Amino acid sequence: MAFGITRDELLRWKAAVEKEQIAFLTHYWLDDRFPGCKTVTKVGCSNLEKLIDWGKKYGLKEEWIDHKEAYPHFDLFGKHEYEIMRKEGLLDQLMKFQ
């Protein structure tokens, strides 16, 4: 279940993904399969080659891409989420949920 974002934030992320930009969207997320994780960051791009190349920088595998609707994306959570967001200079986006 996703919560903690506005409709406008979601629409901006979707627009960036559609424009083939690497786009980040962090929100609260609760899933019993991932105890201790309170957030997820979706990193999307409609240009699959670009998204795959971006993911390789962080050891993310192509098969981990979620092809939901027209918004392919990686789901980042836990320590990987923190480390990748730190390296991308986006910790402020993640920290607003702490």
TORNUPA-25683 format. One record per atom (N, C-alpha, C, O, CB): y, x, z; atom name. Coordinates in steps of 0.02 Angstrom, whole numbers, m for minus. Glycine has a CB too. Layout:
// TORNUPA-25683
ATOM      Y      X      Z atomo
ATOM      Y      X      Z    CA
...
//
This chain:
// TORNUPA-25683
ATOM      Y      X      Z atomo
ATOM    m59     42      0     N
ATOM      0      0      0    CA
ATOM     62     45      0     C
ATOM     67     91     40     O
ATOM      0    m48     61    CB
ATOM    108     31    m45     N
ATOM    170     70    m50    CA
ATOM    228     31    m19     C
ATOM    234    m30    m28     O
ATOM    186     87   m124    CB
ATOM    270     67     18     N
ATOM    330     36     44    CA
ATOM    380     90     62     C
ATOM    363    149     66     O
ATOM    315     m8    106    CB
ATOM    443     71     72     N
ATOM    495    118     90    CA
ATOM    539    140     32     C
ATOM    579    186     40     O
ATOM    464    177    122    CB
ATOM    531    109    m26     N
ATOM    574    125    m83    CA
ATOM    605     61   m108     C
ATOM    581      6    m95     O
ATOM    534    160   m140    CB
ATOM    659     69   m144     N
ATOM    693     10   m173    CA
ATOM    668     m2   m244     C
ATOM    639     43   m275     O
ATOM    770     20   m172    CB
ATOM    680    m60   m267     N
ATOM    662    m76   m337    CA
ATOM    700    m30   m385     C
ATOM    673     m8   m435     O
ATOM    678   m151   m352    CB
ATOM    763    m15   m368     N
ATOM    803     29   m410    CA
ATOM    772     99   m414     C
ATOM    770    128   m468     O
ATOM    875     33   m384    CB
ATOM    748    126   m357     N
ATOM    716    192   m357    CA
ATOM    654    191   m402     C
ATOM    642    238   m440     O
ATOM    697    212   m285    CB
ATOM    615    138   m397     N
ATOM    555    132   m439    CA
ATOM    573    128   m513     C
ATOM    542    161   m554     O
ATOM    515     70   m418    CB
ATOM    624     89   m529     N
ATOM    644     82   m599    CA
ATOM    671    147   m627     C
ATOM    660    163   m685     O
ATOM    697     27   m606    CB
ATOM    708    186   m586     N
ATOM    734    251   m608    CA
ATOM    676    299   m621     C
ATOM    678    337   m669     O
ATOM    783    280   m556    CB
ATOM    625    298   m577     N
ATOM    567    341   m587    CA
ATOM    531    323   m652     C
ATOM    514    366   m692     O
ATOM    519    336   m527    CB
ATOM    520    259   m662     N
ATOM    486    236   m723    CA
ATOM    525    256   m786     C
ATOM    496    277   m835     O
ATOM    477    160   m721    CB
ATOM    592    249   m784     N
ATOM    633    267   m841    CA
ATOM    628    342   m856     C
ATOM    623    362   m914     O
ATOM    707    248   m829    CB
ATOM    628    383   m804     N
ATOM    622    456   m813    CA
ATOM    554    473   m842     C
ATOM    549    515   m886     O
ATOM    633    493   m745    CB
ATOM    501    441   m817     N
ATOM    434    453   m843    CA
ATOM    432    435   m918     C
ATOM    404    472   m958     O
ATOM    380    411   m804    CB
ATOM    460    377   m935     N
ATOM    461    356  m1005    CA
ATOM    499    404  m1050     C
ATOM    483    410  m1109     O
ATOM    492    286  m1010    CB
ATOM    549    439  m1022     N
ATOM    589    487  m1061    CA
ATOM    557    556  m1062     C
ATOM    589    605  m1081     O
ATOM    660    492  m1031    CB
ATOM    494    560  m1041     N
ATOM    455    621  m1041    CA
ATOM    482    675   m994     C
ATOM    473    735  m1006     O
ATOM    452    649  m1111    CB
ATOM    515    653   m941     N
ATOM    538    699   m889    CA
ATOM    484    702   m835     C
ATOM    447    655   m824     O
ATOM    607    676   m859    CB
ATOM    481    759   m801     N
ATOM    439    765   m741    CA
ATOM    478    730   m686     C
ATOM    531    754   m666     O
ATOM    421    841   m723    CB
ATOM    452    674   m661     N
ATOM    488    632   m614    CA
ATOM    449    626   m549     C
ATOM    387    621   m549     O
ATOM    501    562   m644    CB
ATOM    485    627   m493     N
ATOM    456    625   m427    CA
ATOM    477    561   m391     C
ATOM    535    541   m393     O
ATOM    477    687   m385    CB
ATOM    429    529   m359     N
ATOM    443    469   m319    CA
ATOM    400    472   m256     C
ATOM    339    470   m259     O
ATOM    429    404   m359    CB
ATOM    433    478   m198     N
ATOM    398    480   m134    CA
ATOM    407    414    m99     C
ATOM    462    385    m99     O
ATOM    423    538    m90    CB
ATOM    353    389    m68     N
ATOM    358    328    m29    CA
ATOM    306    328     25     C
ATOM    258    366     24     O
ATOM    350    265    m75    CB
ATOM    316    284     75     N
ATOM    265    276    126    CA
ATOM    202    251     93     C
ATOM    203    215     43     O
ATOM    289    227    182    CB
ATOM    146    271    123     N
ATOM     82    252     93    CA
ATOM     28    257    147     C
ATOM     20    310    178     O
ATOM     64    297     33    CB
ATOM     m7    205    157     N
ATOM    m61    204    206    CA
ATOM   m127    189    170     C
ATOM   m133    140    135     O
ATOM    m48    152    262    CB
ATOM   m175    233    181     N
ATOM   m240    225    150    CA
ATOM   m291    255    198     C
ATOM   m287    314    214     O
ATOM   m243    258     79    CB
ATOM   m338    216    221     N
ATOM   m388    238    269    CA
ATOM   m429    298    244     C
ATOM   m458    334    284     O
ATOM   m434    181    287    CB
ATOM   m431    308    178     N
ATOM   m469    365    151    CA
ATOM   m434    431    165     C
ATOM   m466    484    161     O
ATOM   m477    356     76    CB
ATOM   m369    428    183     N
ATOM   m330    489    194    CA
ATOM   m296    486    262     C
ATOM   m235    477    265     O
ATOM   m278    499    137    CB
ATOM   m334    493    315     N
ATOM   m306    489    382    CA
ATOM   m253    544    393     C
ATOM   m262    601    371     O
ATOM   m361    494    436    CB
ATOM   m200    526    426     N
ATOM   m147    573    441    CA
ATOM    m94    578    387     C
ATOM    m42    609    398     O
ATOM   m175    639    452    CB
ATOM   m106    549    329     N
ATOM    m57    550    275    CA
ATOM    m16    486    277     C
ATOM    m43    431    275     O
ATOM    m92    558    205    CB
ATOM     50    494    282     N
ATOM     94    436    286    CA
ATOM    135    426    222     C
ATOM    166    374    213     O
ATOM    141    443    344    CB
ATOM    135    477    179     N
ATOM    174    471    117    CA
ATOM    132    495     59     C
ATOM     82    530     67     O
ATOM    239    512    122    CB
ATOM    154    476      0     N
ATOM    127    502    m63    CA
ATOM    186    514   m109     C
ATOM    235    476   m108     O
ATOM     73    452    m95    CB
ATOM    182    566   m148     N
ATOM    232    579   m199    CA
ATOM    197    573   m266     C
ATOM    148    607   m280     O
ATOM    266    649   m191    CB
ATOM    223    529   m308     N
ATOM    198    521   m375    CA
ATOM    239    565   m421     C
ATOM    300    560   m423     O
ATOM    200    445   m398    CB
ATOM    205    609   m458     N
ATOM    238    653   m506    CA
ATOM    215    632   m574     C
ATOM    157    643   m593     O
ATOM    223    730   m492    CB
ATOM    260    600   m611     N
ATOM    240    571   m675    CA
ATOM    278    598   m734     C
ATOM    332    627   m728     O
ATOM    250    498   m673    CB
ATOM    248    588   m793     N
ATOM    279    606   m857    CA
ATOM    237    573   m911     C
ATOM    176    579   m911     O
ATOM    284    684   m867    CB
ATOM    269    540   m959     N
ATOM    230    506  m1012    CA
ATOM    205    556  m1064     C
ATOM    161    539  m1103     O
ATOM    273    453  m1046    CB
ATOM    232    617  m1064     N
ATOM    207    670  m1107    CA
ATOM    150    704  m1070     C
ATOM    162    747  m1027     O
ATOM    264    721  m1127    CB
ATOM     88    685  m1086     N
ATOM     30    710  m1048    CA
ATOM     24    786  m1050     C
ATOM      7    817   m999     O
ATOM    m33    680  m1076    CB
ATOM     39    816  m1106     N
ATOM     34    889  m1111    CA
ATOM     83    922  m1062     C
ATOM     66    971  m1028     O
ATOM     50    912  m1184    CB
ATOM    143    896  m1058     N
ATOM    193    922  m1012    CA
ATOM    171    912   m940     C
ATOM    180    957   m899     O
ATOM    261    887  m1024    CB
ATOM    144    854   m924     N
ATOM    120    839   m856    CA
ATOM     62    885   m837     C
ATOM     59    911   m782     O
ATOM     99    766   m850    CB
ATOM     16    895   m883     N
ATOM    m42    938   m871    CA
ATOM    m18   1010   m858     C
ATOM    m41   1042   m811     O
ATOM    m90    936   m931    CB
ATOM     28   1034   m900     N
ATOM     55   1102   m890    CA
ATOM     90   1108   m823     C
ATOM     82   1159   m789     O
ATOM    103   1120   m947    CB
ATOM    129   1058   m804     N
ATOM    163   1059   m739    CA
ATOM    111   1064   m683     C
ATOM    118   1104   m637     O
ATOM    208    996   m730    CB
ATOM     60   1023   m687     N
ATOM      8   1022   m636    CA
ATOM    m29   1087   m629     C
ATOM    m48   1108   m574     O
ATOM    m41    967   m650    CB
ATOM    m40   1121   m685     N
ATOM    m76   1185   m684    CA
ATOM    m39   1236   m641     C
ATOM    m72   1279   m610     O
ATOM    m85   1212   m755    CB
ATOM     27   1233   m638     N
ATOM     65   1280   m597    CA
ATOM     46   1275   m524     C
ATOM     53   1323   m486     O
ATOM    140   1267   m604    CB
ATOM     20   1217   m504     N
ATOM      4   1204   m434    CA
ATOM    m71   1194   m422     C
ATOM    m92   1172   m369     O
ATOM     41   1144   m410    CB
ATOM   m111   1211   m472     N
ATOM   m183   1205   m465    CA
ATOM   m209   1134   m470     C
ATOM   m265   1119   m447     O
ATOM   m204   1234   m400    CB
ATOM   m170   1090   m498     N
ATOM   m191   1020   m506    CA
ATOM   m231   1013   m571     C
ATOM   m212   1040   m622     O
ATOM   m130    972   m506    CB
ATOM   m285    976   m567     N
ATOM   m329    968   m624    CA
ATOM   m310    907   m665     C
ATOM   m289    856   m639     O
ATOM   m401    963   m601    CB
ATOM   m319    914   m730     N
ATOM   m303    860   m777    CA
ATOM   m338    795   m758     C
ATOM   m310    741   m765     O
ATOM   m322    880   m848    CB
ATOM   m400    800   m735     N
ATOM   m438    739   m719    CA
ATOM   m411    702   m657     C
ATOM   m432    646   m643     O
ATOM   m511    756   m708    CB
ATOM   m365    734   m621     N
ATOM   m334    701   m563    CA
ATOM   m275    657   m583     C
ATOM   m247    623   m540     O
ATOM   m311    754   m513    CB
ATOM   m258    656   m646     N
ATOM   m202    614   m668    CA
ATOM   m223    541   m665     C
ATOM   m276    522   m689     O
ATOM   m180    632   m740    CB
ATOM   m180    501   m634     N
ATOM   m190    429   m631    CA
ATOM   m156    400   m693     C
ATOM    m96    409   m703     O
ATOM   m161    397   m564    CB
ATOM   m194    365   m735     N
ATOM   m167    338   m798    CA
ATOM   m148    265   m790     C
ATOM   m156    225   m836     O
ATOM   m219    346   m854    CB
ATOM   m122    247   m732     N
ATOM   m103    178   m718    CA
ATOM    m46    157   m764     C
ATOM      6    189   m768     O
ATOM    m83    170   m644    CB
ATOM    m57    101   m797     N
ATOM     m8     72   m842    CA
ATOM     18    125   m890     C
ATOM    m21    165   m915     O
ATOM     50     40   m802    CB
ATOM     83    126   m903     N
ATOM    112    174   m950    CA
ATOM    144    232   m913     C
ATOM    189    266   m939     O
ATOM    164    140   m995    CB
ATOM    122    244   m850     N
ATOM    154    294   m808    CA
ATOM    104    343   m780     C
ATOM     88    341   m720     O
ATOM    192    260   m751    CB
ATOM     78    388   m822     N
ATOM     30    437   m797    CA
ATOM     63    481   m744     C
ATOM    121    500   m750     O
ATOM      3    480   m855    CB
ATOM     24    496   m691     N
ATOM     53    534   m636    CA
ATOM     m1    566   m593     C
ATOM    m58    544   m591     O
ATOM     97    490   m593    CB
ATOM     20    619   m558     N
ATOM    m20    648   m505    CA
ATOM      2    615   m440     C
ATOM     61    599   m431     O
ATOM    m13    726   m502    CB
ATOM    m44    605   m394     N
ATOM    m28    583   m326    CA
ATOM    m33    643   m280     C
ATOM    m86    674   m274     O
ATOM    m75    524   m302    CB
ATOM     22    660   m247     N
ATOM     23    716   m200    CA
ATOM     27    689   m130     C
ATOM     66    643   m116     O
ATOM     82    764   m215    CB
ATOM    m13    717    m85     N
ATOM     m9    697    m14    CA
ATOM    m34    755     28     C
ATOM    m65    802      4     O
ATOM    m50    632     m1    CB
ATOM    m20    750     93     N
ATOM    m42    801    140    CA
ATOM     m7    867    129     C
ATOM     51    869    107     O
ATOM   m117    811    134    CB
ATOM    m42    921    144     N
ATOM    m11    988    140    CA
ATOM      8   1006     68     C
ATOM     56   1042     57     O
ATOM    m59   1040    168    CB
ATOM    m30    981     19     N
ATOM    m12    995    m51    CA
ATOM     55    962    m69     C
ATOM     96    992   m103     O
ATOM    m67    970    m98    CB
ATOM     64    902    m44     N
ATOM    127    867    m57    CA
ATOM    185    908    m29     C
ATOM    235    920    m64     O
ATOM    126    796    m26    CB
ATOM    178    930     33     N
ATOM    232    968     66    CA
ATOM    246   1033     28     C
ATOM    304   1048     12     O
ATOM    213    983    138    CB
ATOM    194   1071     13     N
ATOM    204   1136    m20    CA
ATOM    234   1129    m90     C
ATOM    278   1167   m109     O
ATOM    137   1173    m24    CB
ATOM    210   1081   m128     N
ATOM    237   1071   m195    CA
ATOM    309   1047   m193     C
ATOM    351   1071   m231     O
ATOM    193   1021   m235    CB
ATOM    323   1001   m149     N
ATOM    393    976   m143    CA
ATOM    439   1033   m120     C
ATOM    496   1037   m142     O
ATOM    397    917    m93    CB
ATOM    415   1076    m76     N
ATOM    455   1134    m53    CA
ATOM    469   1180   m112     C
ATOM    526   1201   m123     O
ATOM    418   1173      3    CB
ATOM    419   1195   m151     N
ATOM    427   1240   m208    CA
ATOM    472   1210   m262     C
ATOM    506   1246   m299     O
ATOM    359   1257   m238    CB
ATOM    471   1144   m268     N
ATOM    513   1109   m317    CA
ATOM    584   1098   m292     C
ATOM    627   1074   m329     O
ATOM    481   1042   m336    CB
ATOM    597   1116   m228     N
ATOM    664   1105   m200    CA
ATOM    679   1033   m184     C
ATOM    737   1012   m185     O
ATOM    716   1132   m246    CB
ATOM    627    995   m169     N
ATOM    634    923   m158    CA
ATOM    612    901    m89     C
ATOM    593    843    m79     O
ATOM    594    885   m210    CB
ATOM    614    946    m41     N
ATOM    592    928     27    CA
ATOM    634    872     57     C
ATOM    609    833     97     O
ATOM    595    988     72    CB
ATOM    699    868     37     N
ATOM    741    814     64    CA
ATOM    712    746     46     C
ATOM    716    700     87     O
ATOM    812    820     38    CB
ATOM    684    739    m14     N
ATOM    653    675    m35    CA
ATOM    595    658     10     C
ATOM    584    600     27     O
ATOM    631    679   m108    CB
ATOM    557    709     30     N
ATOM    498    699     72    CA
ATOM    519    688    145     C
ATOM    490    646    179     O
ATOM    450    758     67    CB
ATOM    567    726    169     N
ATOM    587    724    239    CA
ATOM    619    659    261     C
ATOM    620    643    320     O
ATOM    633    781    253    CB
ATOM    646    621    214     N
ATOM    676    557    233    CA
ATOM    623    508    260     C
ATOM    641    457    288     O
ATOM    714    526    173    CB
ATOM    559    524    250     N
ATOM    505    482    274    CA
ATOM    472    508    337     C
ATOM    424    479    361     O
ATOM    453    474    219    CB
ATOM    498    563    364     N
ATOM    468    593    425    CA
ATOM    497    562    487     C
ATOM    479    581    543     O
ATOM    479    668    426    CB
//
